[in-house]
Amino acid sequence: MKKTKVKPLPGKNIFKRIMTKLLARNFLLFITIVLFVGMYIVGLVIFKEKNFGNTQVFFNLFISNAGLIITTVGMTMVLIIGGIDISVGSVVAVTCMMLAA
């Protein structure tokens, strides 16, 4: 008796294939989002008496770290493009020292 291969239907497990491709390409982004959400949930549990779940607090996390976010995105782009320039940290440090003085 001859065995025949059964081809899977095109629509079957499409969600699994899409998620596998997305995680393969954007694994680090996925991990970052999971860590951020996890830490935010821990903050909600620990500081629930201090109104940590307010939407303004959530936006303040981004507003107070805007400079760090911009610097990090810029440095990431430089590293991805291939112009390895790690001097961003020293420029930020010197700027902070000059502003503090």
Buried (B, 14 or more C-beta within 10 A) or exposed (E): EEEEEEEEEEEEEEEEEEEEEEEEEEEEEEEEEEEEEEEBEEBEEEEEEEEBEEEEBEEEEEEEEEEEEEBEEEBEEBEEEEEEEEEBEEEBEEEEEEEEE
